[in-house]
Structures are given as C-alpha cells and as structure tokens.
C-alpha cells in the first residue's frame, strides 16, 4: 500500500488536551466538506478530519478501498481517539475498530453503507440484489465522465447537482473507481465484543425522493438498525433527514456526539 501520508485537517479551538475525535467521510466528498456542520464541536474537542486516499488533499490511489482506509485509520488513531465513520467511511471505521479496539474510545457510524453485512434482513438483502443488478447492467455501458456521473447520481433522485468544482470532480472520479462498499464483508463479532460505547445514526428518510428511498434509503435505515443490534450500539434516528443527518440537522447529531464523547 502507498505509505504517502494522508491529509488531515485539524479543528482544535478548545482547551489544551481536549479529547481527540477522528472523522472519516463517505464517497464523493472529503473531510471538511462532509463534516462542516460539526465545526462547532471544535470548541470542546480536537476534531481530526481525514481525507481518504483519492479525496480532498490526500494522495491519489488507483482504486479507493475501505480496507486501505482501515489501515490508514488504524495509524491515525494513535494512542486513542473517538472514531466517526460516515457512509462509505463507516466500513473502514468498523474494520479499524475491530482490529484496534483498544485505540477506539467510542465508535459512531453515520448511515453505514456496508449493506451486505446486514443481508440477513430481507429489505437489505433485496437492496443488495438490486444494486448488484444495477452495477452489472452499467458495466457494458462504458465509462462516463465525472460530470455526467455526478449529474445522473443526483438528478435521478430529484436533487440538484452541486457546483462542479475541481475538488468535487476529483472526488467523483475516485468514487467511480471505488471498491463497492455495499458488498463489503465486515466481521461483526469483534465489534460486538469490544467494550467502547457505540452509536449508529440514521436518517428517517420520510422526506427523501421516493425513488431514492425505494432504491437504497429503506435498506440503509434497516442496515443501521440491524448493525446497532448486532454490535450492541445505541441506534439514533434523526427525523427529517436521509443519508446526511449530520449535515441536514447538525445540531441534533452534534448533541449526540458531544454527549457520547463526554461520557
């Protein structure tokens, strides 16, 4: 694996020696963009926002991979920190926490996306089959541009595409080559045995575009509930949000995080 150091943005406006929290973003984004709504927490905690390889200001990688992320996270944890993984980033966070539970003071998963891990749930199992079929049908269509990929992945679900900045288009290109997180095999037994406090945060999805909710939203909500039960985590659902509860209602998620990190 490429050992070139990752870029980590530090927001540290609190007292000296404030508790550390390592935050891992999802796909088509980067640390400061994904977790902008968590900036107020820097008054009490040292926030370390990792840019995964291929995203933000971190080095390029031929293919983004949650297993590589897990190795990077394990190193960045150092002697110990609270750990937050969002969407794709939740897979790397789970693997890192399973490998180094002694270094994880608490684990928070926001809309975790490794759906196969919860495939015992019928809603999740159906979604995995649906996504596999969609990926298989897209393989013969040829590679589209980053701009077209961004447009299709937003407009299809009633969302307006964001401004196509160079940083965003780089993130989209990396996302187009990612190892599929929905098909990740992540052992849950080590996380269930781990003694750190654990929380899973999901949106309620009732305000999402119906096609978005039908294709993956209901499955993500079911996956979060299933994972929380399996690993012994508290499950928090944030009303009026879908796949980005920490962005849509940051005050709710920040309160959850602050209480967890202070406990």
FIVEX-245987 format. One record per residue: residue in three letters; chain; y, x, z negated of N, C-alpha, C in turn. Coordinates in Angstrom, 1 decimal. Each point is the difference from the previous one (the first is absolute). Layout:
N
Ala_A_Y_X_Z_Y_X_Z_Y_X_Z .
...
***
This chain:
263
Unk_A_-1.2_0.8_0.0_1.2_-0.8_0.0_1.2_0.9_0.0 .
Unk_A_1.1_-0.5_0.7_1.3_0.7_0.0_0.5_0.1_-1.4 .
Unk_A_0.3_1.2_-0.5_0.5_0.2_-1.3_1.5_0.0_-0.1 .
Unk_A_0.7_-0.2_1.2_1.5_0.0_0.0_0.5_-1.0_-1.0 .
Unk_A_0.9_0.4_-0.9_0.5_-0.9_-1.0_0.5_-1.4_0.5 .
Unk_A_-0.2_-1.0_-0.8_0.6_-1.3_0.3_1.4_0.0_-0.4 .
Unk_A_0.8_-1.0_0.6_1.3_-0.3_-0.5_-0.1_-1.0_-1.1 .
Unk_A_0.7_0.3_-1.1_0.0_-1.0_-1.2_1.5_-0.1_-0.4 .
Unk_A_0.5_-1.3_0.1_1.4_-0.3_-0.5_-0.1_-0.3_-1.5 .
Unk_A_0.9_0.6_-0.7_0.0_-0.2_-1.5_1.2_-0.8_-0.3 .
Unk_A_-0.1_-1.1_-0.7_1.1_-0.8_-0.6_-0.2_0.2_-1.5 .
Unk_A_0.9_0.7_-0.6_-0.1_0.3_-1.4_1.4_0.0_-0.7 .
Unk_A_0.3_-1.2_-0.4_1.4_-0.2_-0.6_-0.1_-0.3_-1.5 .
Unk_A_-1.2_0.1_-0.6_-0.2_-0.3_-1.4_0.0_1.2_-0.9 .
Unk_A_-0.4_-0.2_-1.2_0.0_1.1_-1.0_-1.0_1.1_0.5 .
Unk_A_0.3_1.2_-0.5_-0.9_1.1_0.2_-1.4_-0.3_-0.5 .
Unk_A_-1.0_0.3_0.7_-1.4_-0.3_-0.4_-0.4_-1.4_0.2 .
Unk_A_0.7_-0.8_0.8_-0.4_-1.4_0.2_-1.4_0.0_0.7 .
Unk_A_-0.7_-1.1_-0.3_-1.4_-0.1_0.6_0.1_0.1_1.5 .
Unk_A_-1.0_0.6_0.6_-0.1_0.2_1.5_-0.8_-1.2_0.6 .
Unk_A_0.5_-0.4_1.2_-0.7_-1.0_0.7_-0.1_0.5_1.5 .
Unk_A_-1.2_0.1_0.6_-0.2_0.4_1.3_-0.3_-1.3_0.9 .
Unk_A_0.9_-0.2_1.0_-0.1_-1.2_0.8_-0.4_0.3_1.4 .
Unk_A_-1.0_-0.7_0.5_-0.6_0.3_1.3_0.1_-1.2_0.9 .
Unk_A_0.7_0.2_1.2_0.4_-1.1_0.9_-1.1_-0.4_0.9 .
Unk_A_0.2_-1.1_0.7_-1.0_-0.5_0.9_0.2_0.5_1.4 .
Unk_A_-0.3_-0.8_1.0_0.1_0.4_1.4_1.3_-0.4_0.6 .
Unk_A_0.4_0.7_1.1_1.2_-0.3_0.7_1.3_0.1_-0.9 .
Unk_A_-0.1_0.8_-1.0_1.2_0.2_-0.9_-0.1_1.4_-0.6 .
Unk_A_0.8_0.2_-1.0_0.0_1.3_-0.7_0.5_-0.2_-1.4 .
Unk_A_0.0_1.0_-0.8_0.2_-0.2_-1.5_1.3_-0.7_-0.3 .
Unk_A_1.2_0.5_0.4_1.2_-0.6_-0.4_0.3_-1.3_0.6 .
Unk_A_-0.6_-0.3_1.2_0.2_-1.3_0.7_-0.9_-1.0_-0.7 .
Unk_A_-1.2_0.4_-0.3_-1.0_-1.0_-0.6_0.5_-0.4_-1.4 .
Unk_A_0.4_1.0_-0.8_0.3_-0.3_-1.4_1.5_0.0_-0.3 .
Unk_A_0.8_-0.3_0.9_1.5_-0.1_-0.2_0.3_-0.9_-1.2 .
Unk_A_-0.7_-1.1_-0.1_0.2_-1.0_-1.1_-0.3_0.5_-1.3 .
Unk_A_-0.8_1.1_-0.1_-0.4_0.5_-1.3_1.0_1.1_-0.6 .
Unk_A_1.0_0.3_0.8_1.0_1.0_-0.4_0.6_-0.2_-1.4 .
Unk_A_0.2_-1.3_-0.4_0.6_-0.2_-1.4_-0.9_0.6_-1.1 .
Unk_A_-1.3_0.1_0.3_-0.9_0.5_-1.1_0.2_1.5_-0.3 .
Unk_A_0.8_0.7_0.9_0.3_1.4_-0.2_0.8_0.2_-1.2 .
Unk_A_0.6_-1.0_-0.5_0.8_0.2_-1.2_-0.8_0.2_-1.3 .
Unk_A_-1.3_-0.4_0.1_-0.9_0.2_-1.1_-1.2_0.9_0.3 .
Unk_A_-0.3_0.2_1.3_-1.2_0.7_0.4_0.3_1.0_1.1 .
Unk_A_-0.8_1.0_0.1_0.1_1.0_1.1_-0.9_-0.5_1.1 .
Unk_A_0.7_-0.6_1.1_-0.8_-0.5_1.1_-0.1_1.1_1.1 .
Unk_A_-1.3_0.2_0.4_-0.3_1.0_1.0_-0.6_-0.8_1.2 .
Unk_A_0.7_0.0_1.1_-0.3_-0.8_1.2_-0.6_0.9_1.0 .
Unk_A_-1.3_-0.1_0.2_-0.7_0.8_0.9_0.1_-0.6_1.4 .
Unk_A_0.2_0.9_1.0_-0.1_-0.3_1.4_-1.4_0.4_0.5 .
Unk_A_-0.9_-1.0_0.3_-1.3_0.4_0.5_0.1_0.8_1.3 .
Unk_A_-1.0_0.8_0.3_0.0_0.8_1.2_0.2_-0.8_1.3 .
Unk_A_1.0_0.4_0.8_0.3_-0.8_1.2_1.1_-1.0_-0.2 .
Unk_A_0.6_-0.1_-1.2_1.0_-1.0_-0.3_1.2_0.7_-0.7 .
Unk_A_1.1_-0.6_0.1_1.2_0.5_-0.7_0.3_1.5_0.4 .
Unk_A_0.2_0.8_-1.0_0.3_1.5_0.2_-1.2_0.9_-0.2 .
Unk_A_-1.2_-0.6_-0.1_-1.2_0.8_-0.2_-0.6_0.5_1.3 .
Unk_A_-0.8_1.0_0.0_-0.5_0.6_1.2_-0.8_-1.0_0.9 .
Unk_A_-0.1_0.3_1.3_-0.8_-0.8_0.9_-1.5_0.2_-0.4 .
Unk_A_-0.8_-1.0_0.5_-1.4_0.1_-0.2_-0.6_-0.7_1.3 .
Unk_A_-1.1_0.5_0.5_-0.6_-0.6_1.2_-0.4_-1.4_-0.2 .
Unk_A_-0.6_-0.3_-1.2_-0.4_-1.4_-0.3_0.2_-0.2_-1.5 .
Unk_A_0.9_-1.0_-0.3_0.2_-0.3_-1.4_-1.3_-0.6_-0.6 .
Unk_A_-0.2_0.4_-1.3_-1.3_-0.3_-0.5_0.1_-0.2_-1.6 .
Unk_A_-0.5_-1.1_-0.5_0.1_-0.2_-1.4_-0.7_1.0_-0.9 .
Unk_A_-1.1_0.6_0.6_-0.7_1.0_-0.8_0.9_1.3_-0.1 .
Unk_A_0.7_0.3_1.1_0.9_1.2_-0.1_1.2_-0.4_-1.0 .
Unk_A_0.4_-1.2_0.0_1.1_-0.4_-0.9_-0.5_0.2_-1.4 .
Unk_A_-1.3_-0.4_-0.3_-0.5_0.1_-1.3_0.0_1.4_-0.5 .
Unk_A_-0.3_1.0_0.8_0.0_1.4_-0.4_1.5_0.4_-0.3 .
Unk_A_0.9_-0.4_0.8_1.4_0.3_-0.2_0.5_-0.6_-1.3 .
Unk_A_-0.4_-1.3_-0.3_0.4_-0.7_-1.2_-0.6_0.8_-1.2 .
Unk_A_-1.2_0.4_0.1_-0.6_0.7_-1.1_0.7_1.2_-0.4 .
Unk_A_0.5_0.7_1.0_0.8_1.2_-0.3_1.4_-0.3_-0.6 .
Unk_A_0.6_-1.1_0.5_1.3_-0.3_-0.5_0.0_-0.6_-1.4 .
Unk_A_-1.1_-0.6_-0.4_-0.1_-0.5_-1.3_0.2_1.1_-1.1 .
Unk_A_-0.4_1.2_0.3_0.2_1.1_-0.9_-0.7_-0.3_-1.3 .
Unk_A_0.7_0.2_-1.1_-0.6_-0.2_-1.3_-0.1_-1.5_-0.4 .
Unk_A_0.7_-0.9_0.8_-0.1_-1.4_-0.3_1.3_-0.7_0.3 .
Unk_A_-0.2_-1.3_0.6_1.1_-0.8_0.3_-0.5_-1.5_0.2 .
Unk_A_0.9_-0.9_-0.1_-0.3_-1.4_0.4_-0.2_0.0_1.6 .
Unk_A_-0.8_-0.8_0.5_-0.3_0.0_1.4_0.1_-1.4_0.6 .
Unk_A_0.7_-0.1_1.1_0.2_-1.2_0.7_-0.4_0.2_1.5 .
Unk_A_-0.8_-0.9_0.5_-0.4_0.1_1.4_0.3_-1.4_0.7 .
Unk_A_0.7_0.0_1.1_0.3_-1.2_0.7_-0.7_-0.1_1.3 .
Unk_A_-0.7_-1.1_0.2_-0.6_-0.3_1.3_-1.0_1.1_0.4 .
Unk_A_0.2_0.7_1.1_-0.8_1.1_0.4_-0.1_1.1_-1.1 .
Unk_A_1.2_0.2_-0.6_0.0_1.0_-1.0_-0.8_-0.3_-1.3 .
Unk_A_-0.4_-1.3_-0.1_-0.9_-0.3_-1.1_-1.3_0.6_0.1 .
Unk_A_-0.5_0.2_1.2_-1.3_0.6_0.2_-0.1_1.4_-0.5 .
Unk_A_1.0_0.8_0.4_0.1_1.4_-0.5_0.2_0.0_-1.5 .
Unk_A_0.8_-0.9_-0.5_0.2_0.0_-1.5_-1.3_-0.3_-0.7 .
Unk_A_-0.8_-1.0_0.5_-1.2_-0.3_-0.6_-1.0_1.1_0.0 .
Unk_A_-0.1_0.7_1.1_-0.9_1.2_0.1_0.4_1.1_-0.9 .
Unk_A_1.3_0.2_-0.1_0.6_1.1_-0.8_-0.3_-0.3_-1.5 .
Unk_A_0.2_-1.3_-0.4_-0.2_-0.4_-1.4_-1.4_0.0_-0.3 .
Unk_A_-0.9_-0.3_0.9_-1.5_0.1_-0.3_-0.4_1.5_-0.2 .
Unk_A_0.6_0.9_0.8_-0.3_1.4_-0.1_0.6_0.7_-1.2 .
Unk_A_1.2_-0.4_-0.4_0.8_0.7_-1.0_0.5_-1.1_-1.0 .
Unk_A_-0.9_-0.7_-0.7_0.5_-1.1_-0.9_0.8_0.6_-1.1 .
Unk_A_-0.3_1.2_-0.5_0.7_0.6_-1.1_1.5_0.3_0.3 .
Unk_A_0.3_0.0_1.3_1.4_0.3_0.4_0.8_-1.2_0.3 .
Unk_A_-0.6_-1.2_-0.1_0.7_-1.3_0.4_0.3_-0.7_-1.3 .
Unk_A_1.2_-0.1_-0.4_0.4_-0.7_-1.2_0.0_-1.5_0.1 .
Unk_A_0.2_-0.5_1.2_-0.2_-1.4_0.4_-0.1_-0.1_1.5 .
Unk_A_-0.7_-1.0_0.4_-0.2_-0.2_1.5_0.5_-1.4_0.4 .
Unk_A_0.9_0.0_1.0_0.5_-1.3_0.5_-0.3_0.0_1.5 .
Unk_A_-0.6_-1.1_0.5_-0.3_-0.2_1.4_0.8_-1.2_0.4 .
Unk_A_0.9_0.2_1.0_0.8_-1.1_0.6_-0.6_-0.4_1.3 .
Unk_A_-0.5_-1.3_0.1_-0.6_-0.5_1.2_-1.0_1.0_0.6 .
Unk_A_-1.0_0.4_-0.7_-0.9_1.0_0.5_-0.7_-0.5_1.2 .
Unk_A_-0.2_0.9_1.0_-0.5_-0.4_1.3_-1.4_0.5_0.4 .
Unk_A_-0.8_0.7_-0.9_-1.4_0.3_0.4_-0.9_-1.2_-0.2 .
Unk_A_0.1_-0.9_1.0_-0.6_-1.3_-0.1_-1.5_0.1_-0.1 .
Unk_A_-0.6_0.9_0.6_-1.5_0.1_0.0_-0.5_0.2_-1.4 .
Unk_A_0.8_0.6_-0.9_-0.4_0.1_-1.4_-0.3_-1.3_-0.7 .
Unk_A_0.7_-1.1_0.5_-0.1_-1.3_-0.6_-0.8_-0.9_1.0 .
Unk_A_-0.8_0.5_0.9_-0.7_-0.8_1.0_-1.0_-1.0_-0.6 .
Unk_A_-0.3_0.1_-1.2_-0.9_-1.0_-0.7_0.7_-1.3_0.0 .
Unk_A_1.3_0.0_0.0_0.8_-1.3_0.0_0.0_-0.6_1.4 .
Unk_A_-0.4_-1.2_0.2_-0.1_-0.6_1.4_1.3_0.1_0.8 .
Unk_A_1.1_-0.3_-0.6_1.3_0.1_0.7_0.3_1.4_0.5 .
Unk_A_-0.3_1.0_-0.8_0.2_1.4_0.4_-1.0_0.4_1.0 .
Unk_A_-1.3_-0.4_-0.1_-1.0_0.3_1.0_0.4_-0.5_1.3 .
Unk_A_0.4_-1.2_0.1_0.4_-0.6_1.3_1.2_0.7_0.6 .
Unk_A_0.9_0.5_-0.8_1.2_0.7_0.5_-0.4_1.4_0.5 .
Unk_A_-0.9_0.7_-0.6_-0.5_1.2_0.5_-0.7_-0.1_1.3 .
Unk_A_-0.8_-1.1_0.2_-0.6_-0.2_1.3_1.0_-0.3_1.1 .
Unk_A_1.1_-0.8_-0.4_1.0_-0.4_0.9_0.8_1.3_0.4 .
Unk_A_0.3_0.9_-0.9_0.8_1.2_0.3_-0.8_0.9_0.8 .
Unk_A_-1.3_0.2_-0.3_-0.9_0.8_0.9_0.0_-0.5_1.4 .
Unk_A_-0.1_-1.3_0.2_0.0_-0.5_1.4_1.3_0.2_0.6 .
Unk_A_1.1_-0.1_-0.7_1.4_0.3_0.6_0.1_1.4_0.4 .
Unk_A_-0.5_0.9_-0.8_0.1_1.5_0.3_-0.9_0.3_1.2 .
Unk_A_-1.2_-0.6_0.1_-0.9_0.2_1.1_0.6_-0.4_1.3 .
Unk_A_0.7_-1.2_0.0_0.5_-0.5_1.2_1.3_0.8_0.5 .
Unk_A_0.6_0.7_-1.0_1.2_0.8_0.3_-0.3_1.3_0.6 .
Unk_A_-1.3_0.5_-0.3_-0.3_1.4_0.4_0.0_0.2_1.5 .
Unk_A_-0.3_-1.0_0.8_0.1_0.1_1.4_1.3_-0.2_0.7 .
Unk_A_1.0_-0.4_-0.8_1.3_-0.4_0.6_0.9_1.2_0.2 .
Unk_A_-0.4_1.2_-0.4_0.9_1.2_0.2_1.0_0.1_-1.1 .
Unk_A_0.5_1.2_-0.2_1.0_0.2_-1.1_1.3_-0.5_0.3 .
Unk_A_0.6_-0.9_-0.7_1.4_-0.5_0.2_1.0_1.0_-0.6 .
Unk_A_1.2_-0.2_0.3_1.1_0.8_-0.6_0.2_-0.4_-1.5 .
Unk_A_0.6_0.9_-0.7_0.3_-0.4_-1.4_1.0_-1.2_-0.1 .
Unk_A_0.9_0.0_1.0_0.9_-1.2_0.0_-0.7_-1.3_0.2 .
Unk_A_-0.9_0.0_0.9_-0.8_-1.2_0.3_-0.9_-0.4_-1.1 .
Unk_A_-0.6_1.0_-0.6_-0.9_-0.2_-1.2_0.8_-0.7_-1.1 .
Unk_A_1.2_0.6_-0.3_0.8_-0.6_-1.0_0.5_-1.4_0.3 .
Unk_A_0.3_-0.2_1.2_0.4_-1.4_0.4_-1.1_-1.0_-0.1 .
Unk_A_-1.2_0.4_0.4_-1.1_-1.0_0.0_-0.5_-0.2_-1.5 .
Unk_A_0.1_1.0_-0.8_-0.5_-0.1_-1.4_1.0_-0.8_-0.9 .
Unk_A_1.2_-0.3_0.5_0.9_-0.7_-0.8_0.3_-1.4_0.7 .
Unk_A_0.3_-0.1_1.3_0.3_-1.2_0.6_-1.2_-1.0_0.0 .
Unk_A_-1.2_0.5_0.0_-1.2_-0.8_0.0_-0.1_-0.9_-1.3 .
Unk_A_0.7_0.5_-1.0_0.0_-0.7_-1.3_1.3_-0.6_-0.4 .
Unk_A_0.9_-0.2_1.0_1.2_-0.6_-0.2_1.1_0.8_-0.7 .
Unk_A_-0.2_1.4_0.0_0.9_0.9_-0.6_0.9_0.7_1.1 .
Unk_A_1.2_0.3_-0.4_0.9_0.7_0.9_-0.3_1.5_-0.1 .
Unk_A_-0.2_0.7_1.2_-0.3_1.4_-0.1_1.2_0.7_-0.6 .
Unk_A_-0.3_1.0_-0.9_1.2_0.8_-0.5_0.5_0.9_1.0 .
Unk_A_1.2_0.6_-0.3_0.6_1.0_0.9_-0.9_1.2_0.2 .
Unk_A_-0.2_0.3_1.3_-0.9_1.1_0.4_0.6_1.4_-0.2 .
Unk_A_0.1_0.4_-1.2_0.5_1.4_-0.3_-1.1_1.0_0.3 .
Unk_A_0.4_1.3_0.2_-1.0_1.0_0.2_-1.0_0.1_-1.1 .
Unk_A_0.5_-0.1_-1.3_-0.9_0.1_-1.1_-1.0_-1.2_0.0 .
Unk_A_0.4_-1.2_0.3_-0.9_-1.1_0.1_-1.0_0.1_1.1 .
Unk_A_0.5_0.5_1.2_-1.0_0.1_1.1_-1.0_1.1_-0.2 .
Unk_A_0.4_1.0_-0.8_-1.0_1.0_-0.3_-1.1_-0.6_-1.0 .
Unk_A_0.5_-0.8_-0.9_-0.9_-0.7_-0.9_-1.0_-0.9_0.8 .
Unk_A_0.6_-0.7_1.0_-0.8_-0.9_0.8_-1.1_0.8_0.7 .
Unk_A_0.4_1.1_0.6_-1.0_0.8_0.8_-1.1_0.5_-0.9 .
Unk_A_0.4_0.4_-1.2_-1.1_0.4_-1.0_-0.9_-1.1_-0.4 .
Unk_A_0.6_-1.2_-0.2_-0.8_-1.2_-0.3_-0.9_-0.3_1.1 .
Unk_A_0.4_0.2_1.2_-0.9_-0.4_1.2_-1.3_0.9_0.0 .
Unk_A_0.1_1.2_-0.7_-1.2_0.9_0.1_-0.7_0.0_-1.4 .
Unk_A_0.4_-0.8_-0.9_-0.6_0.0_-1.3_-1.5_-0.3_-0.1 .
Unk_A_-0.7_0.6_-0.9_-1.4_-0.5_-0.3_0.1_-1.4_-0.6 .
Unk_A_-0.7_-0.9_0.5_0.2_-1.4_-0.4_-0.3_-0.2_-1.5 .
Unk_A_1.0_-0.4_-0.8_-0.1_-0.2_-1.4_-0.8_-1.2_-0.4 .
Unk_A_0.0_-1.0_0.9_-0.7_-1.2_-0.4_-1.5_0.2_0.0 .
Unk_A_-0.5_1.1_0.6_-1.4_0.3_0.1_-0.4_1.1_-1.0 .
Unk_A_0.9_0.3_-0.9_-0.3_1.2_-0.9_-1.1_-0.4_-1.0 .
Unk_A_-0.8_1.0_-0.3_-1.0_-0.1_-1.1_0.5_0.7_-1.2 .
Unk_A_0.3_-0.8_-1.0_0.6_0.6_-1.3_-0.8_-0.4_-1.1 .
Unk_A_-0.6_0.9_-0.7_-0.9_-0.4_-1.2_0.9_-0.5_-1.1 .
Unk_A_-0.4_-1.2_-0.5_0.7_-0.6_-1.1_-0.4_0.3_-1.4 .
Unk_A_-1.3_0.5_-0.1_-0.5_0.2_-1.3_0.8_1.1_-0.8 .
Unk_A_0.4_1.1_0.6_0.8_1.0_-0.7_1.3_-0.6_-0.5 .
Unk_A_0.6_-0.9_0.8_1.3_-0.6_-0.5_-0.3_-1.0_-1.1 .
Unk_A_-1.1_-0.7_0.1_-0.3_-0.9_-1.1_-0.3_0.7_-1.3 .
Unk_A_-0.6_1.2_0.1_-0.2_0.8_-1.2_1.2_0.7_-0.6 .
Unk_A_1.0_0.2_0.9_1.2_0.8_-0.4_0.8_-0.9_-1.1 .
Unk_A_0.5_0.7_-0.9_0.7_-0.6_-1.2_1.5_-0.3_0.2 .
Unk_A_0.6_0.5_1.1_1.4_-0.2_0.2_0.3_-1.5_0.2 .
Unk_A_1.2_-0.4_-0.4_0.4_-1.4_0.3_0.1_-0.2_1.5 .
Unk_A_-0.4_-1.1_0.5_-0.1_-0.3_1.5_0.7_-1.3_0.3 .
Unk_A_0.7_-0.1_1.0_0.7_-1.2_0.5_-0.1_-0.2_1.5 .
Unk_A_-0.3_-1.2_0.5_0.0_-0.3_1.4_1.1_-1.0_0.2 .
Unk_A_0.9_0.2_1.0_1.1_-0.9_0.3_-0.2_-0.5_1.4 .
Unk_A_0.1_-1.3_0.1_-0.1_-0.7_1.3_1.1_-1.0_0.2 .
Unk_A_0.4_-0.2_1.2_0.8_-1.2_0.3_-0.8_-1.2_0.0 .
Unk_A_0.7_-1.2_0.0_-0.7_-1.2_0.0_-0.1_-0.6_1.5 .
Unk_A_0.8_0.6_0.9_-0.2_-0.3_1.4_0.3_-1.4_0.5 .
Unk_A_0.5_-0.8_-0.9_0.3_-1.4_0.5_1.2_-0.1_0.9 .
Unk_A_0.9_1.0_0.0_1.1_0.0_0.9_-0.2_0.8_1.2 .
Unk_A_-1.1_0.6_0.2_-0.3_0.8_1.2_-0.2_-0.9_1.2 .
Unk_A_0.2_0.6_1.2_-0.4_-0.6_1.3_-1.4_-0.5_-0.1 .
Unk_A_-0.3_-1.2_0.4_-1.4_-0.5_-0.1_-1.0_0.9_0.7 .
Unk_A_0.3_0.6_1.2_-0.9_0.9_0.7_-0.3_1.3_-0.8 .
Unk_A_1.1_0.5_-0.6_-0.1_1.2_-0.8_-0.9_-0.2_-1.2 .
Unk_A_0.2_-1.2_-0.7_-0.8_-0.3_-1.1_-1.4_-0.2_0.4 .
Unk_A_-0.3_-0.7_1.1_-1.4_-0.3_0.4_-0.7_1.2_0.4 .
Unk_A_0.7_0.9_0.7_-0.7_1.2_0.5_-0.4_1.0_-1.1 .
Unk_A_0.9_0.2_-1.0_-0.2_1.0_-1.0_0.5_-0.3_-1.4 .
Unk_A_1.0_-0.9_-0.1_0.6_-0.2_-1.3_-0.9_-0.6_-1.0 .
Unk_A_-0.7_-1.0_0.3_-0.9_-0.6_-1.0_-1.1_1.0_-0.4 .
Unk_A_-0.4_0.8_1.0_-1.0_1.1_-0.4_0.5_1.0_-0.9 .
Unk_A_1.3_0.4_0.2_0.6_1.0_-0.9_0.1_-0.5_-1.4 .
Unk_A_0.4_-1.3_-0.1_0.1_-0.6_-1.3_-1.3_0.0_-0.7 .
Unk_A_-1.1_-0.4_0.8_-1.3_-0.1_-0.6_-0.5_1.4_-0.4 .
Unk_A_0.3_1.0_0.9_-0.4_1.4_-0.3_0.6_0.4_-1.3 .
Unk_A_1.3_-0.2_-0.2_0.7_0.4_-1.2_-0.7_-0.6_-1.3 .
Unk_A_-0.3_-1.3_0.1_-0.6_-0.7_-1.1_-1.4_0.6_-0.3 .
Unk_A_-0.7_0.2_1.1_-1.4_0.6_-0.2_0.0_1.4_-0.6 .
Unk_A_0.9_0.8_0.5_0.1_1.4_-0.5_0.4_0.0_-1.4 .
Unk_A_1.0_-0.8_-0.4_0.4_-0.1_-1.4_-1.2_-0.3_-0.9 .
Unk_A_-0.7_-1.0_0.4_-1.2_-0.4_-0.8_-1.0_1.1_-0.1 .
Unk_A_-0.2_0.7_1.1_-1.1_1.0_0.0_0.4_1.3_-0.7 .
Unk_A_1.3_0.4_-0.1_0.3_1.2_-0.7_0.7_-0.2_-1.3 .
Unk_A_0.1_-1.3_-0.4_0.6_-0.3_-1.3_1.5_0.2_-0.1 .
Unk_A_0.6_-0.5_1.1_1.5_0.0_0.1_0.6_-1.3_-0.3 .
Unk_A_1.2_0.0_-0.4_0.9_-1.2_-0.1_0.4_-0.3_1.5 .
Unk_A_-0.1_-1.3_0.3_0.4_-0.5_1.3_1.3_-0.8_-0.1 .
Unk_A_1.0_0.5_0.8_1.3_-0.6_0.0_0.3_-0.5_1.4 .
Unk_A_0.4_-1.3_0.1_0.3_-0.6_1.3_1.5_-0.3_-0.1 .
Unk_A_0.8_0.4_1.0_1.4_-0.2_0.0_0.4_-1.1_1.0 .
Unk_A_0.5_-1.1_-0.5_0.3_-1.2_0.8_1.1_0.3_1.0 .
Unk_A_-0.2_-0.6_1.2_1.1_0.1_1.0_-0.1_1.3_0.8 .
Unk_A_-1.1_0.8_-0.1_-0.1_1.2_0.7_-1.4_0.1_0.8 .
Unk_A_0.0_0.9_0.9_-1.3_0.2_0.7_-0.5_1.5_-0.2 .
Unk_A_0.1_0.8_1.1_-0.6_1.3_-0.1_0.9_1.1_-0.7 .
Unk_A_1.2_-0.4_-0.3_0.9_1.0_-0.6_0.7_-0.6_-1.3 .
Unk_A_-0.7_-0.4_-1.0_0.6_-0.6_-1.2_1.0_0.9_-0.6 .
Unk_A_-0.3_1.3_0.0_0.9_0.9_-0.6_1.3_0.2_0.7 .
Unk_A_0.1_-0.4_1.3_1.2_0.0_0.7_0.7_-1.4_0.0 .
Unk_A_-0.8_-1.1_0.1_0.6_-1.3_0.0_0.5_-0.5_-1.3 .
Unk_A_-0.7_0.4_-1.1_0.5_-0.4_-1.3_-0.2_1.3_-0.9 .
Unk_A_0.8_1.0_0.2_-0.1_1.2_-0.7_0.2_-0.1_-1.5 .
Unk_A_0.8_-1.0_-0.4_0.3_-0.1_-1.5_-1.3_-0.5_-0.7 .
Unk_A_-0.8_-0.8_0.7_-1.3_-0.4_-0.7_-1.0_1.2_-0.1 .
Unk_A_-0.1_0.7_1.1_-1.0_1.1_0.1_0.5_1.1_-0.9 .
Unk_A_1.3_0.3_0.0_0.5_1.1_-0.9_-0.2_-0.3_-1.5 .
Unk_A_0.1_-1.3_-0.3_-0.3_-0.4_-1.4_-1.5_0.3_-0.4 .
Unk_A_-0.9_-0.3_1.0_-1.4_0.2_-0.2_-0.2_1.5_-0.2 .
Unk_A_0.6_0.8_0.9_-0.2_1.5_-0.1_0.6_0.5_-1.3 .
Unk_A_1.2_-0.4_-0.3_0.6_0.6_-1.2_-0.8_-0.3_-1.3 .
Unk_A_-0.5_-1.2_-0.1_-0.8_-0.4_-1.2_-1.3_0.8_0.0 .
Unk_A_-0.6_0.2_1.2_-1.2_0.8_0.0_0.2_1.4_-0.4 .
Unk_A_1.1_0.6_0.6_0.2_1.4_-0.2_0.5_0.3_-1.4 .
Unk_A_0.6_-1.0_-0.7_0.5_0.2_-1.3_-1.1_-0.2_-1.0 .
Unk_A_-1.1_-0.7_0.4_-1.0_-0.3_-1.0_-0.9_1.2_-0.2 .
***
